[in-house]
C-alpha cells in the first residue's frame, strides 16, 4: 500500500467534503445529538475498522467525534484511509434512498 | 459540584496511581492487547458515563486509550471526576478476588 501524493489526496477529497488533508493524514469532525448517538456511531465504526484491519486516531468529547486517518506503514495517506473514510461516511451520514 | 483544590486532588490521586493531575484535569493512559480489547473497555466505560451523566475527553489509537476527566461546569476537577475514574479503574483493571 503506497503513500498517495498530495495532489491525489486532494482530488479524492472532492468526494469527501467532510474531510481535510493536513499533517500527512485526513481529518474529519462529526457532531451528533448526544453522547449515546456519538458512541453508537463509534461502535459501528469500530466494527468496520476490524473488518478492514485499519484503525483511526480518534477522539470524543460528549457529542463530538474527531477522526484522523493515516497509514503508519506508508507514513502518509493511502487508499486504505479512503476505504475507511468511505465506511465511516456511510455510518455517520446515511443517505435516504 | 464544586472544584477541588490542587491539594485535595493530589491526596485523592494517591488511591489512583494510573492518574495524573495537570491542566485542570486528571489524565490516564491505558494499554490493551489490541483494538478489540481496547474498544470493548471503551464500550463498558461509555455505559458508566451515561449512568453517571458525566463524560470524558478521550482518544484512542489502536490498543491505547487516553482519558482526561474534568467537570466543565466547575472549570476543574470535582468528585464527579473521581467517581468516573473509579468506575473506569474497575473496568480496565479488574481485581481478581
N, CA and C atoms of all chains as a GROMACS GRO file, in nm:
protein
  582
    1UNK      N    1   0.087  -0.120   0.000
    1UNK     CA    2   0.000   0.000   0.000
    1UNK      C    3   0.090   0.124   0.000
    2UNK      N    4   0.089   0.196  -0.114
    2UNK     CA    5   0.184   0.308  -0.120
    2UNK      C    6   0.117   0.442  -0.091
    3UNK      N    7   0.195   0.530  -0.038
    3UNK     CA    8   0.151   0.664   0.002
    3UNK      C    9   0.101   0.741  -0.120
    4UNK      N   10  -0.013   0.807  -0.107
    4UNK     CA   11  -0.067   0.887  -0.216
    4UNK      C   12  -0.002   1.026  -0.216
    5UNK      N   13   0.006   1.084  -0.333
    5UNK     CA   14   0.060   1.220  -0.342
    5UNK      C   15  -0.044   1.320  -0.290
    6UNK      N   16   0.004   1.437  -0.250
    6UNK     CA   17  -0.086   1.542  -0.201
    6UNK      C   18  -0.193   1.572  -0.306
    7UNK      N   19  -0.152   1.570  -0.432
    7UNK     CA   20  -0.248   1.602  -0.540
    7UNK      C   21  -0.354   1.492  -0.553
    8UNK      N   22  -0.310   1.366  -0.545
    8UNK     CA   23  -0.407   1.256  -0.549
    8UNK      C   24  -0.505   1.265  -0.433
    9UNK      N   25  -0.453   1.299  -0.316
    9UNK     CA   26  -0.537   1.308  -0.197
    9UNK      C   27  -0.641   1.419  -0.215
   10UNK      N   28  -0.596   1.536  -0.260
   10UNK     CA   29  -0.690   1.648  -0.278
   10UNK      C   30  -0.797   1.613  -0.382
   11UNK      N   31  -0.758   1.541  -0.485
   11UNK     CA   32  -0.856   1.500  -0.587
   11UNK      C   33  -0.959   1.406  -0.526
   12UNK      N   34  -0.910   1.308  -0.450
   12UNK     CA   35  -1.002   1.213  -0.387
   12UNK      C   36  -1.093   1.283  -0.286
   13UNK      N   37  -1.039   1.384  -0.219
   13UNK     CA   38  -1.118   1.453  -0.115
   13UNK      C   39  -1.238   1.530  -0.172
   14UNK      N   40  -1.238   1.552  -0.303
   14UNK     CA   41  -1.353   1.620  -0.364
   14UNK      C   42  -1.481   1.540  -0.337
   15UNK      N   43  -1.466   1.410  -0.326
   15UNK     CA   44  -1.581   1.322  -0.296
   15UNK      C   45  -1.610   1.314  -0.145
   16UNK      N   46  -1.521   1.372  -0.063
   16UNK     CA   47  -1.535   1.364   0.084
   16UNK      C   48  -1.533   1.504   0.145
   17UNK      N   49  -1.640   1.578   0.129
   17UNK     CA   50  -1.639   1.718   0.173
   17UNK      C   51  -1.619   1.737   0.324
   18UNK      N   52  -1.645   1.631   0.402
   18UNK     CA   53  -1.627   1.645   0.547
   18UNK      C   54  -1.480   1.636   0.589
   19UNK      N   55  -1.395   1.593   0.496
   19UNK     CA   56  -1.256   1.562   0.532
   19UNK      C   57  -1.158   1.665   0.479
   20UNK      N   58  -1.051   1.683   0.556
   20UNK     CA   59  -0.944   1.776   0.520
   20UNK      C   60  -0.810   1.705   0.527
   21UNK      N   61  -0.719   1.745   0.444
   21UNK     CA   62  -0.584   1.685   0.444
   21UNK      C   63  -0.483   1.783   0.503
   22UNK      N   64  -0.416   1.741   0.609
   22UNK     CA   65  -0.301   1.815   0.663
   22UNK      C   66  -0.223   1.721   0.754
   23UNK      N   67  -0.098   1.755   0.779
   23UNK     CA   68  -0.010   1.674   0.865
   23UNK      C   69  -0.008   1.526   0.826
   24UNK      N   70   0.001   1.501   0.696
   24UNK     CA   71   0.011   1.362   0.647
   24UNK      C   72  -0.104   1.270   0.688
   25UNK      N   73  -0.222   1.330   0.709
   25UNK     CA   74  -0.339   1.249   0.744
   25UNK      C   75  -0.464   1.320   0.693
   26UNK      N   76  -0.576   1.247   0.686
   26UNK     CA   77  -0.704   1.312   0.655
   26UNK      C   78  -0.787   1.315   0.784
   27UNK      N   79  -0.857   1.427   0.803
   27UNK     CA   80  -0.924   1.454   0.930
   27UNK      C   81  -1.070   1.495   0.907
   28UNK      N   82  -1.156   1.453   0.999
   28UNK     CA   83  -1.295   1.497   0.995
   28UNK      C   84  -1.349   1.510   1.137
   29UNK      N   85  -1.448   1.594   1.153
   29UNK     CA   86  -1.515   1.609   1.282
   29UNK      C   87  -1.664   1.593   1.260
   30UNK      N   88  -1.727   1.510   1.342
   30UNK     CA   89  -1.870   1.485   1.329
   30UNK      C   90  -1.941   1.518   1.459
   31UNK      N   91  -2.056   1.582   1.445
   31UNK     CA   92  -2.133   1.620   1.562
   31UNK      C   93  -2.264   1.541   1.565
   32UNK      N   94  -2.298   1.492   1.682
   32UNK     CA   95  -2.420   1.414   1.699
   32UNK      C   96  -2.512   1.485   1.799
   33UNK      N   97  -2.632   1.430   1.817
   33UNK     CA   98  -2.726   1.492   1.910
   33UNK      C   99  -2.680   1.481   2.055
   34UNK      N  100  -2.612   1.372   2.086
   34UNK     CA  101  -2.572   1.349   2.224
   34UNK      C  102  -2.464   1.240   2.228
   35UNK      N  103  -2.420   1.206   2.348
   35UNK     CA  104  -2.315   1.105   2.365
   35UNK      C  105  -2.357   0.968   2.315
   36UNK      N  106  -2.481   0.930   2.346
   36UNK     CA  107  -2.527   0.797   2.302
   36UNK      C  108  -2.518   0.781   2.151
   37UNK      N  109  -2.568   0.880   2.080
   37UNK     CA  110  -2.565   0.873   1.934
   37UNK      C  111  -2.421   0.870   1.884
   38UNK      N  112  -2.337   0.949   1.947
   38UNK     CA  113  -2.198   0.955   1.906
   38UNK      C  114  -2.129   0.821   1.931
   39UNK      N  115  -2.148   0.767   2.050
   39UNK     CA  116  -2.079   0.640   2.081
   39UNK      C  117  -2.138   0.524   2.000
   40UNK      N  118  -2.265   0.532   1.968
   40UNK     CA  119  -2.324   0.428   1.881
   40UNK      C  120  -2.256   0.427   1.745
   41UNK      N  121  -2.234   0.547   1.690
   41UNK     CA  122  -2.163   0.556   1.563
   41UNK      C  123  -2.020   0.502   1.580
   42UNK      N  124  -1.955   0.535   1.690
   42UNK     CA  125  -1.819   0.486   1.713
   42UNK      C  126  -1.817   0.332   1.717
   43UNK      N  127  -1.918   0.273   1.776
   43UNK     CA  128  -1.923   0.126   1.783
   43UNK      C  129  -1.935   0.066   1.644
   44UNK      N  130  -2.017   0.128   1.562
   44UNK     CA  131  -2.032   0.076   1.425
   44UNK      C  132  -1.903   0.096   1.347
   45UNK      N  133  -1.839   0.209   1.368
   45UNK     CA  134  -1.711   0.235   1.302
   45UNK      C  135  -1.606   0.134   1.349
   46UNK      N  136  -1.608   0.101   1.477
   46UNK     CA  137  -1.509   0.006   1.532
   46UNK      C  138  -1.517  -0.129   1.460
   47UNK      N  139  -1.639  -0.173   1.429
   47UNK     CA  140  -1.654  -0.300   1.357
   47UNK      C  141  -1.594  -0.289   1.216
   48UNK      N  142  -1.616  -0.176   1.151
   48UNK     CA  143  -1.559  -0.156   1.017
   48UNK      C  144  -1.406  -0.157   1.022
   49UNK      N  145  -1.353  -0.094   1.126
   49UNK     CA  146  -1.207  -0.090   1.142
   49UNK      C  147  -1.149  -0.230   1.152
   50UNK      N  148  -1.216  -0.314   1.232
   50UNK     CA  149  -1.168  -0.450   1.246
   50UNK      C  150  -1.182  -0.525   1.114
   51UNK      N  151  -1.293  -0.502   1.044
   51UNK     CA  152  -1.316  -0.571   0.916
   51UNK      C  153  -1.210  -0.530   0.814
   52UNK      N  154  -1.172  -0.402   0.816
   52UNK     CA  155  -1.074  -0.352   0.719
   52UNK      C  156  -0.931  -0.367   0.772
   53UNK      N  157  -0.919  -0.407   0.897
   53UNK     CA  158  -0.788  -0.415   0.964
   53UNK      C  159  -0.711  -0.283   0.951
   54UNK      N  160  -0.783  -0.176   0.976
   54UNK     CA  161  -0.725  -0.042   0.968
   54UNK      C  162  -0.793   0.043   1.076
   55UNK      N  163  -0.715   0.118   1.151
   55UNK     CA  164  -0.769   0.181   1.272
   55UNK      C  165  -0.739   0.330   1.276
   56UNK      N  166  -0.833   0.406   1.329
   56UNK     CA  167  -0.817   0.553   1.330
   56UNK      C  168  -0.745   0.603   1.454
   57UNK      N  169  -0.706   0.726   1.446
   57UNK     CA  170  -0.667   0.803   1.562
   57UNK      C  171  -0.790   0.889   1.587
   58UNK      N  172  -0.866   0.860   1.692
   58UNK     CA  173  -0.991   0.933   1.711
   58UNK      C  174  -1.012   0.975   1.854
   59UNK      N  175  -1.089   1.084   1.869
   59UNK     CA  176  -1.116   1.143   1.999
   59UNK      C  177  -1.265   1.173   2.010
   60UNK      N  178  -1.313   1.169   2.131
   60UNK     CA  179  -1.453   1.202   2.155
   60UNK      C  180  -1.466   1.290   2.278
   61UNK      N  181  -1.548   1.393   2.266
   61UNK     CA  182  -1.592   1.472   2.380
   61UNK      C  183  -1.744   1.487   2.366
   62UNK      N  184  -1.816   1.425   2.456
   62UNK     CA  185  -1.962   1.422   2.457
   62UNK      C  186  -2.022   1.387   2.320
   63UNK      N  187  -2.068   1.486   2.243
   63UNK     CA  188  -2.137   1.456   2.117
   63UNK      C  189  -2.049   1.480   1.994
   64UNK      N  190  -1.922   1.506   2.015
   64UNK     CA  191  -1.833   1.537   1.903
   64UNK      C  192  -1.727   1.427   1.886
   65UNK      N  193  -1.715   1.382   1.763
   65UNK     CA  194  -1.617   1.278   1.729
   65UNK      C  195  -1.518   1.336   1.628
   66UNK      N  196  -1.389   1.329   1.660
   66UNK     CA  197  -1.284   1.377   1.571
   66UNK      C  198  -1.202   1.258   1.525
   67UNK      N  199  -1.185   1.246   1.395
   67UNK     CA  200  -1.116   1.128   1.341
   67UNK      C  201  -1.001   1.172   1.250
   68UNK      N  202  -0.885   1.109   1.269
   68UNK     CA  203  -0.773   1.128   1.177
   68UNK      C  204  -0.733   0.991   1.122
   69UNK      N  205  -0.713   0.987   0.992
   69UNK     CA  206  -0.675   0.862   0.928
   69UNK      C  207  -0.544   0.877   0.853
   70UNK      N  208  -0.454   0.784   0.879
   70UNK     CA  209  -0.330   0.775   0.801
   70UNK      C  210  -0.283   0.632   0.810
   71UNK      N  211  -0.187   0.598   0.724
   71UNK     CA  212  -0.136   0.462   0.721
   71UNK      C  213   0.007   0.462   0.772
   72UNK      N  214   0.022   0.412   0.893
   72UNK     CA  215   0.151   0.416   0.963
   72UNK      C  216   0.265   0.360   0.876
   73UNK      N  217   0.241   0.242   0.819
   73UNK     CA  218   0.346   0.174   0.743
   73UNK      C  219   0.390   0.253   0.620
   74UNK      N  220   0.299   0.334   0.566
   74UNK     CA  221   0.332   0.412   0.446
   74UNK      C  222   0.374   0.554   0.482
   75UNK      N  223   0.362   0.585   0.610
   75UNK     CA  224   0.400   0.720   0.656
   75UNK      C  225   0.320   0.830   0.585
   76UNK      N  226   0.193   0.804   0.562
   76UNK     CA  227   0.109   0.903   0.496
   76UNK      C  228  -0.029   0.845   0.468
   77UNK      N  229  -0.098   0.903   0.374
   77UNK     CA  230  -0.234   0.862   0.341
   77UNK      C  231  -0.232   0.765   0.223
   78UNK      N  232  -0.306   0.656   0.236
   78UNK     CA  233  -0.314   0.556   0.128
   78UNK      C  234  -0.462   0.528   0.096
   79UNK      N  235  -0.483   0.438   0.002
   79UNK     CA  236  -0.621   0.401  -0.033
   79UNK      C  237  -0.693   0.337   0.085
   80UNK      N  238  -0.618   0.275   0.176
   80UNK     CA  239  -0.681   0.216   0.296
   80UNK      C  240  -0.756   0.323   0.376
   81UNK      N  241  -0.697   0.442   0.381
   81UNK     CA  242  -0.760   0.550   0.457
   81UNK      C  243  -0.889   0.596   0.391
   82UNK      N  244  -0.888   0.600   0.259
   82UNK     CA  245  -1.010   0.641   0.189
   82UNK      C  246  -1.119   0.533   0.198
   83UNK      N  247  -1.075   0.408   0.201
   83UNK     CA  248  -1.171   0.298   0.216
   83UNK      C  249  -1.240   0.310   0.354
   84UNK      N  250  -1.160   0.338   0.457
   84UNK     CA  251  -1.219   0.353   0.590
   84UNK      C  252  -1.304   0.480   0.599
   85UNK      N  253  -1.257   0.588   0.537
   85UNK     CA  254  -1.335   0.713   0.537
   85UNK      C  255  -1.471   0.690   0.472
   86UNK      N  256  -1.472   0.610   0.366
   86UNK     CA  257  -1.598   0.581   0.296
   86UNK      C  258  -1.692   0.502   0.387
   87UNK      N  259  -1.636   0.406   0.459
   87UNK     CA  260  -1.717   0.326   0.552
   87UNK      C  261  -1.771   0.415   0.664
   88UNK      N  262  -1.689   0.507   0.711
   88UNK     CA  263  -1.730   0.599   0.818
   88UNK      C  264  -1.843   0.689   0.769
   89UNK      N  265  -1.830   0.742   0.649
   89UNK     CA  266  -1.934   0.828   0.592
   89UNK      C  267  -2.068   0.755   0.582
   90UNK      N  268  -2.061   0.628   0.546
   90UNK     CA  269  -2.185   0.550   0.532
   90UNK      C  270  -2.253   0.534   0.669
   91UNK      N  271  -2.174   0.538   0.774
   91UNK     CA  272  -2.229   0.524   0.910
   91UNK      C  273  -2.280   0.657   0.965
   92UNK      N  274  -2.200   0.760   0.951
   92UNK     CA  275  -2.238   0.887   1.014
   92UNK      C  276  -2.338   0.967   0.932
   93UNK      N  277  -2.337   0.944   0.802
   93UNK     CA  278  -2.429   1.020   0.718
   93UNK      C  279  -2.504   0.930   0.621
   94UNK      N  280  -2.590   0.846   0.676
   94UNK     CA  281  -2.664   0.756   0.588
   94UNK      C  282  -2.749   0.834   0.490
   95UNK      N  283  -2.746   0.790   0.368
   95UNK     CA  284  -2.825   0.856   0.263
   95UNK      C  285  -2.960   0.786   0.250
   96UNK      N  286  -3.068   0.862   0.262
   96UNK     CA  287  -3.201   0.802   0.242
   96UNK      C  288  -3.224   0.784   0.093
   97UNK      N  289  -3.264   0.666   0.056
   97UNK     CA  290  -3.289   0.644  -0.087
   97UNK      C  291  -3.428   0.586  -0.108
   98UNK      N  292  -2.175   2.098   4.249
   98UNK     CA  293  -2.047   2.023   4.247
   98UNK      C  294  -1.933   2.125   4.238
   99UNK      N  295  -1.855   2.138   4.348
   99UNK     CA  296  -1.752   2.243   4.348
   99UNK      C  297  -1.613   2.187   4.316
  100UNK      N  298  -1.535   2.272   4.254
  100UNK     CA  299  -1.400   2.240   4.210
  100UNK      C  300  -1.312   2.202   4.330
  101UNK      N  301  -1.237   2.095   4.319
  101UNK     CA  302  -1.147   2.054   4.427
  101UNK      C  303  -1.016   2.133   4.418
  102UNK      N  304  -0.953   2.153   4.532
  102UNK     CA  305  -0.822   2.221   4.532
  102UNK      C  306  -0.716   2.126   4.480
  103UNK      N  307  -0.606   2.182   4.434
  103UNK     CA  308  -0.494   2.100   4.385
  103UNK      C  309  -0.449   2.002   4.492
  104UNK      N  310  -0.449   2.048   4.617
  104UNK     CA  311  -0.404   1.961   4.726
  104UNK      C  312  -0.501   1.844   4.749
  105UNK      N  313  -0.631   1.874   4.745
  105UNK     CA  314  -0.731   1.767   4.758
  105UNK      C  315  -0.716   1.665   4.644
  106UNK      N  316  -0.692   1.717   4.526
  106UNK     CA  317  -0.680   1.628   4.410
  106UNK      C  318  -0.559   1.538   4.427
  107UNK      N  319  -0.445   1.595   4.465
  107UNK     CA  320  -0.323   1.514   4.482
  107UNK      C  321  -0.342   1.409   4.591
  108UNK      N  322  -0.415   1.445   4.695
  108UNK     CA  323  -0.441   1.348   4.803
  108UNK      C  324  -0.527   1.234   4.751
  109UNK      N  325  -0.631   1.269   4.678
  109UNK     CA  326  -0.719   1.166   4.623
  109UNK      C  327  -0.645   1.078   4.522
  110UNK      N  328  -0.553   1.137   4.448
  110UNK     CA  329  -0.481   1.062   4.345
  110UNK      C  330  -0.389   0.954   4.404
  111UNK      N  331  -0.360   0.961   4.532
  111UNK     CA  332  -0.279   0.856   4.596
  111UNK      C  333  -0.347   0.719   4.579
  112UNK      N  334  -0.479   0.721   4.571
  112UNK     CA  335  -0.554   0.596   4.551
  112UNK      C  336  -0.567   0.562   4.402
  113UNK      N  337  -0.521   0.651   4.314
  113UNK     CA  338  -0.534   0.630   4.168
  113UNK      C  339  -0.398   0.644   4.100
  114UNK      N  340  -0.311   0.546   4.119
  114UNK     CA  341  -0.174   0.559   4.067
  114UNK      C  342  -0.164   0.572   3.915
  115UNK      N  343  -0.269   0.532   3.843
  115UNK     CA  344  -0.265   0.544   3.695
  115UNK      C  345  -0.290   0.687   3.649
  116UNK      N  346  -0.337   0.773   3.740
  116UNK     CA  347  -0.384   0.906   3.701
  116UNK      C  348  -0.290   1.016   3.744
  117UNK      N  349  -0.285   1.119   3.660
  117UNK     CA  350  -0.202   1.237   3.689
  117UNK      C  351  -0.288   1.362   3.679
  118UNK      N  352  -0.252   1.462   3.757
  118UNK     CA  353  -0.326   1.589   3.754
  118UNK      C  354  -0.242   1.697   3.687
  119UNK      N  355  -0.295   1.755   3.580
  119UNK     CA  356  -0.236   1.874   3.519
  119UNK      C  357  -0.341   1.938   3.429
  120UNK      N  358  -0.320   2.066   3.397
  120UNK     CA  359  -0.413   2.140   3.310
  120UNK      C  360  -0.559   2.130   3.357
  121UNK      N  361  -0.581   2.141   3.487
  121UNK     CA  362  -0.718   2.140   3.542
  121UNK      C  363  -0.798   2.015   3.509
  122UNK      N  364  -0.728   1.902   3.491
  122UNK     CA  365  -0.798   1.775   3.465
  122UNK      C  366  -0.712   1.660   3.518
  123UNK      N  367  -0.773   1.543   3.532
  123UNK     CA  368  -0.693   1.424   3.565
  123UNK      C  369  -0.688   1.336   3.440
  124UNK      N  370  -0.572   1.276   3.420
  124UNK     CA  371  -0.541   1.208   3.294
  124UNK      C  372  -0.485   1.068   3.321
  125UNK      N  373  -0.523   0.974   3.234
  125UNK     CA  374  -0.464   0.841   3.242
  125UNK      C  375  -0.451   0.783   3.102
  126UNK      N  376  -0.357   0.690   3.088
  126UNK     CA  377  -0.341   0.620   2.961
  126UNK      C  378  -0.342   0.471   2.990
  127UNK      N  379  -0.420   0.397   2.914
  127UNK     CA  380  -0.430   0.252   2.934
  127UNK      C  381  -0.395   0.180   2.805
  128UNK      N  382  -0.319   0.072   2.822
  128UNK     CA  383  -0.278  -0.006   2.705
  128UNK      C  384  -0.343  -0.144   2.712
  129UNK      N  385  -0.393  -0.189   2.600
  129UNK     CA  386  -0.458  -0.319   2.592
  129UNK      C  387  -0.382  -0.408   2.492
  130UNK      N  388  -0.427  -0.533   2.481
  130UNK     CA  389  -0.357  -0.625   2.389
  130UNK      C  390  -0.380  -0.585   2.243
  131UNK      N  391  -0.497  -0.530   2.214
  131UNK     CA  392  -0.530  -0.499   2.076
  131UNK      C  393  -0.649  -0.404   2.072
  132UNK      N  394  -0.692  -0.370   1.952
  132UNK     CA  395  -0.804  -0.275   1.936
  132UNK      C  396  -0.934  -0.329   1.994
  133UNK      N  397  -0.960  -0.458   1.970
  133UNK     CA  398  -1.086  -0.515   2.022
  133UNK      C  399  -1.096  -0.501   2.172
  134UNK      N  400  -0.990  -0.536   2.241
  134UNK     CA  401  -0.992  -0.527   2.388
  134UNK      C  402  -1.008  -0.382   2.433
  135UNK      N  403  -0.940  -0.294   2.362
  135UNK     CA  404  -0.947  -0.152   2.396
  135UNK      C  405  -1.088  -0.099   2.374
  136UNK      N  406  -1.145  -0.130   2.259
  136UNK     CA  407  -1.279  -0.076   2.231
  136UNK      C  408  -1.386  -0.141   2.320
  137UNK      N  409  -1.363  -0.266   2.356
  137UNK     CA  410  -1.456  -0.332   2.450
  137UNK      C  411  -1.458  -0.257   2.582
  138UNK      N  412  -1.340  -0.221   2.631
  138UNK     CA  413  -1.333  -0.143   2.756
  138UNK      C  414  -1.402  -0.008   2.736
  139UNK      N  415  -1.380   0.055   2.621
  139UNK     CA  416  -1.444   0.184   2.594
  139UNK      C  417  -1.596   0.171   2.598
  140UNK      N  418  -1.649   0.060   2.544
  140UNK     CA  419  -1.794   0.040   2.544
  140UNK      C  420  -1.848   0.029   2.687
  141UNK      N  421  -1.775  -0.043   2.770
  141UNK     CA  422  -1.818  -0.057   2.909
  141UNK      C  423  -1.807   0.078   2.980
  142UNK      N  424  -1.703   0.151   2.951
  142UNK     CA  425  -1.688   0.284   3.011
  142UNK      C  426  -1.801   0.376   2.965
  143UNK      N  427  -1.839   0.366   2.838
  143UNK     CA  428  -1.946   0.451   2.783
  143UNK      C  429  -2.076   0.433   2.862
  144UNK      N  430  -2.106   0.309   2.900
  144UNK     CA  431  -2.227   0.285   2.979
  144UNK      C  432  -2.217   0.351   3.116
  145UNK      N  433  -2.099   0.344   3.177
  145UNK     CA  434  -2.080   0.409   3.308
  145UNK      C  435  -2.096   0.561   3.295
  146UNK      N  436  -2.046   0.615   3.186
  146UNK     CA  437  -2.057   0.760   3.164
  146UNK      C  438  -2.202   0.802   3.158
  147UNK      N  439  -2.280   0.724   3.086
  147UNK     CA  440  -2.422   0.757   3.076
  147UNK      C  441  -2.490   0.742   3.212
  148UNK      N  442  -2.453   0.637   3.286
  148UNK     CA  443  -2.513   0.613   3.417
  148UNK      C  444  -2.480   0.728   3.513
  149UNK      N  445  -2.356   0.777   3.503
  149UNK     CA  446  -2.312   0.885   3.593
  149UNK      C  447  -2.344   1.023   3.535
  150UNK      N  448  -2.392   1.024   3.412
  150UNK     CA  449  -2.416   1.150   3.340
  150UNK      C  450  -2.292   1.241   3.344
  151UNK      N  451  -2.178   1.180   3.316
  151UNK     CA  452  -2.051   1.253   3.315
  151UNK      C  453  -1.964   1.188   3.208
  152UNK      N  454  -1.900   1.271   3.126
  152UNK     CA  455  -1.837   1.217   3.006
  152UNK      C  456  -1.692   1.260   2.993
  153UNK      N  457  -1.609   1.173   2.941
  153UNK     CA  458  -1.465   1.204   2.932
  153UNK      C  459  -1.428   1.275   2.803
  154UNK      N  460  -1.309   1.327   2.805
  154UNK     CA  461  -1.241   1.368   2.683
  154UNK      C  462  -1.145   1.254   2.660
  155UNK      N  463  -1.169   1.170   2.559
  155UNK     CA  464  -1.086   1.051   2.542
  155UNK      C  465  -1.046   1.028   2.398
  156UNK      N  466  -0.930   0.963   2.381
  156UNK     CA  467  -0.874   0.936   2.249
  156UNK      C  468  -0.830   0.791   2.243
  157UNK      N  469  -0.834   0.738   2.124
  157UNK     CA  470  -0.787   0.600   2.105
  157UNK      C  471  -0.704   0.591   1.978
  158UNK      N  472  -0.593   0.521   1.990
  158UNK     CA  473  -0.514   0.479   1.874
  158UNK      C  474  -0.483   0.331   1.894
  159UNK      N  475  -0.542   0.248   1.810
  159UNK     CA  476  -0.530   0.102   1.815
  159UNK      C  477  -0.553   0.046   1.956
  160UNK      N  478  -0.446   0.014   2.030
  160UNK     CA  479  -0.463  -0.052   2.161
  160UNK      C  480  -0.443   0.043   2.279
  161UNK      N  481  -0.432   0.171   2.251
  161UNK     CA  482  -0.406   0.268   2.357
  161UNK      C  483  -0.526   0.363   2.375
  162UNK      N  484  -0.566   0.377   2.499
  162UNK     CA  485  -0.678   0.465   2.533
  162UNK      C  486  -0.626   0.573   2.628
  163UNK      N  487  -0.649   0.699   2.590
  163UNK     CA  488  -0.607   0.812   2.673
  163UNK      C  489  -0.733   0.884   2.721
  164UNK      N  490  -0.741   0.906   2.850
  164UNK     CA  491  -0.862   0.965   2.908
  164UNK      C  492  -0.828   1.088   2.991
  165UNK      N  493  -0.902   1.196   2.971
  165UNK     CA  494  -0.891   1.315   3.056
  165UNK      C  495  -1.028   1.343   3.116
  166UNK      N  496  -1.030   1.366   3.245
  166UNK     CA  497  -1.156   1.394   3.314
  166UNK      C  498  -1.151   1.530   3.382
  167UNK      N  499  -1.255   1.608   3.358
  167UNK     CA  500  -1.272   1.733   3.430
  167UNK      C  501  -1.421   1.767   3.426
  168UNK      N  502  -1.461   1.862   3.508
  168UNK     CA  503  -1.602   1.899   3.516
  168UNK      C  504  -1.617   2.039   3.458
  169UNK      N  505  -1.674   2.042   3.338
  169UNK     CA  506  -1.686   2.167   3.264
  169UNK      C  507  -1.749   2.278   3.348
  170UNK      N  508  -1.862   2.248   3.411
  170UNK     CA  509  -1.937   2.349   3.486
  170UNK      C  510  -1.858   2.406   3.604
  171UNK      N  511  -1.765   2.326   3.658
  171UNK     CA  512  -1.686   2.372   3.773
  171UNK      C  513  -1.551   2.426   3.728
  172UNK      N  514  -1.524   2.413   3.598
  172UNK     CA  515  -1.397   2.461   3.544
  172UNK      C  516  -1.276   2.397   3.613
  173UNK      N  517  -1.289   2.268   3.644
  173UNK     CA  518  -1.179   2.198   3.710
  173UNK      C  519  -1.220   2.057   3.746
  174UNK      N  520  -1.151   1.998   3.840
  174UNK     CA  521  -1.177   1.860   3.880
  174UNK      C  522  -1.268   1.858   4.002
  175UNK      N  523  -1.372   1.773   3.996
  175UNK     CA  524  -1.465   1.759   4.109
  175UNK      C  525  -1.475   1.612   4.149
  176UNK      N  526  -1.559   1.585   4.249
  176UNK     CA  527  -1.581   1.447   4.291
  176UNK      C  528  -1.642   1.362   4.179
  177UNK      N  529  -1.715   1.427   4.088
  177UNK     CA  530  -1.771   1.353   3.974
  177UNK      C  531  -1.662   1.286   3.892
  178UNK      N  532  -1.550   1.356   3.879
  178UNK     CA  533  -1.439   1.300   3.800
  178UNK      C  534  -1.377   1.179   3.870
  179UNK      N  535  -1.367   1.187   4.002
  179UNK     CA  536  -1.312   1.074   4.075
  179UNK      C  537  -1.407   0.955   4.076
  180UNK      N  538  -1.536   0.985   4.076
  180UNK     CA  539  -1.635   0.878   4.069
  180UNK      C  540  -1.623   0.804   3.935
  181UNK      N  541  -1.609   0.881   3.827
  181UNK     CA  542  -1.593   0.819   3.696
  181UNK      C  543  -1.458   0.747   3.685
  182UNK      N  544  -1.353   0.808   3.741
  182UNK     CA  545  -1.220   0.743   3.739
  182UNK      C  546  -1.227   0.608   3.810
  183UNK      N  547  -1.300   0.602   3.919
  183UNK     CA  548  -1.314   0.478   3.995
  183UNK      C  549  -1.386   0.372   3.910
  184UNK      N  550  -1.491   0.415   3.842
  184UNK     CA  551  -1.565   0.323   3.756
  184UNK      C  552  -1.477   0.273   3.641
  185UNK      N  553  -1.396   0.361   3.587
  185UNK     CA  554  -1.304   0.324   3.478
  185UNK      C  555  -1.201   0.223   3.528
  186UNK      N  556  -1.145   0.248   3.644
  186UNK     CA  557  -1.046   0.156   3.701
  186UNK      C  558  -1.103   0.016   3.720
  187UNK      N  559  -1.230   0.011   3.762
  187UNK     CA  560  -1.294  -0.120   3.784
  187UNK      C  561  -1.308  -0.195   3.652
  188UNK      N  562  -1.317  -0.120   3.542
  188UNK     CA  563  -1.331  -0.183   3.410
  188UNK      C  564  -1.196  -0.223   3.352
  189UNK      N  565  -1.101  -0.133   3.358
  189UNK     CA  566  -0.973  -0.160   3.290
  189UNK      C  567  -0.879  -0.246   3.373
  190UNK      N  568  -0.897  -0.243   3.503
  190UNK     CA  569  -0.808  -0.323   3.587
  190UNK      C  570  -0.888  -0.402   3.690
  191UNK      N  571  -0.964  -0.500   3.642
  191UNK     CA  572  -1.043  -0.579   3.737
  191UNK      C  573  -0.951  -0.652   3.834
  192UNK      N  574  -0.988  -0.649   3.958
  192UNK     CA  575  -0.909  -0.717   4.062
  192UNK      C  576  -0.965  -0.856   4.082
  193UNK      N  577  -0.879  -0.957   4.070
  193UNK     CA  578  -0.922  -1.094   4.098
  193UNK      C  579  -0.930  -1.113   4.249
  194UNK      N  580  -1.043  -1.163   4.294
  194UNK     CA  581  -1.054  -1.184   4.439
  194UNK      C  582  -1.093  -1.328   4.467
   0.00000   0.00000   0.00000
